[in-house]
Amino acid sequence: MPGVMSRFVIPRFLRVTRRNRNYVDAARATAHVRERALRPLAYGPPRTLRGVEVSVEHDRGWPIYTLTPSDGISRGGLVYAHGGGWVGEIASQHWQLAARIAAQTHLVVTVPIYPLIPFGTAGEVIPRFAELATAAGERYGPTFLAGDSAGGQIALSTALYLRDAGHIVPRTMLISPALDLTLENPEIDAVLLRDPWLGRDGGLVFGRMWSGELPMKDPLVSPLFGDFGGLGPLTVFTGTDDILNPDARLLAAKAREAGVDLDYHEEPGLVHVYPLTPSPEGAAARRRIITTLRAELDAAHSIS
């Protein structure tokens, strides 16, 4: 059973601060996109990141940050896609997780600051992430993908894109991923009453903008509709008080049917992106991410 922080404090905070206001109302969602386009938020990393050296370069308009373990030891790479509904900029929690991964696994973590809606679209962003992952693999060795929420959509769509190009990602880590941007799963209706963070009407506005000229069910937009045959291993974290949870269950079933190596973690009563929250369950999930990546690296280096 979830602890007090996850069961009461975090959901209460989300409701009191009306964290879902831009997701439950289409007009608010549209206005929010307009506001963020006019007044973008800062995206730079906190000064307090521990155990890493931070560098940045600009490539074709994208700031690309690199988090390198402070001791200089590198065992591979990871490309992290931050969440935020394709409209919200990277936040401190994303930076802290990326830095922890780099420091504790000796992976060089690439954090792209990708264009958000209304300027960015899946058709532009996914191929660029694939390029970055390929380049990281050539430079650092075994390279993983990871992402939360909207970033989970980017990570999984990128893994499918790379698979189609003949490159298998050794593991893709998905935290409460957005999988079907149509939000048509009928099981979502019951979860809407419990989810204090997300909503359907505004979420559809964000998803349609992100799809650009692509159909909403194109795997570059909604990876749940992709062919999972030959896909590399997946790790998925999801809570049942998250409207994206019903699609995570469909993902798990589809992945197992396709023979994908699946590490699936579903936590009753937990909210969207709970591994990023300051809770015992969040801390346990973060430890699991680290131990899983370490095990993958040990296996990869023992073979080589």
Buried (B, 14 or more C-beta within 10 A) or exposed (E): EBEEBBBEBBBEEBEEEEBBEBBBBBEBBBBBBEEBEEEEEEBEBEEEBEBBBBEEEEEEEBBBBBBBBEEEEBBBBBBBBBBBBBBBBBBEBBBBBBBBBBBBBBBBBBBBBBBBBBEBBBBEBBBBBBBBBBBBBEEBBBBBBBBBBBBBBBBBBBBBBBBEEEBEBBBBBBBBBBBBBBBEBEEBEEBBEBBBBBBBBBBBBBBBBBBBEBEBBBBBBBBBBBEBEEBBBBBBBBBBBBBBBBBBBBBBEBBEEBEBEBEBBBBEBBBBBBBBBEBEBBEBBBEBBBEBBBEBBEEBEEEE
